[in-house]
């Protein structure tokens, strides 16, 4: 019943909403004056560094043959450095969908992601349910997160993922105006449910979901997390997940 885990499922979103709110509570962070909230919906100048992106949301990894995209949401967090070390060891690219407040709290990890050549994604400033917000509020969520990345690294994200997979036509329009492709996922490892546990139960569960759901698809996008509280089970599962896809001939791509 893979459909149950697809984004857009009301049940799945409700579950994610309840849990993600507890694990992504923003740490206290001071917003630098240079990234003060953007009032309007005018695209920021920095977004010009990204290629044009079509309107709409996608949930299949790009590329012609078998491809897989590993994605890590809600960071940076306690496990980000360990995840980066594993990705480097296996020479695997990945995409990080960062939250603005978490970037402000751990700027050195944002620099490590950019310096490591990983793809950077915008996951809003503080992880709201975007379809509850006005267009101006949504634009501020996108622009503040991009501004934070630019403030730290001098780069801007060219990909966007809406929190909980919830978005509306306004979200898609704002992202397109900012030259950010909107990426959902097709494989939900549900790793956030471990809530900081690194037990073998969670390692096995995350690995099994990634392999069973992902191995059945030609272009899976695998959703994992690196939120502030840490994801030790995700870290432990990651080598096996990488080896699984590599052994089956998948090429690792970024979004
Ligand atoms: Zn998220």
Boltz pocket constraint, residues with backbone or C-beta under 6 A from the ligand:
constraints:
  - pocket:
      binder: B
      contacts: [[A, 20], [A, 73], [A, 74], [A, 123], [A, 127], [A, 162], [A, 163], [A, 164]]
      max_distance: 6.0
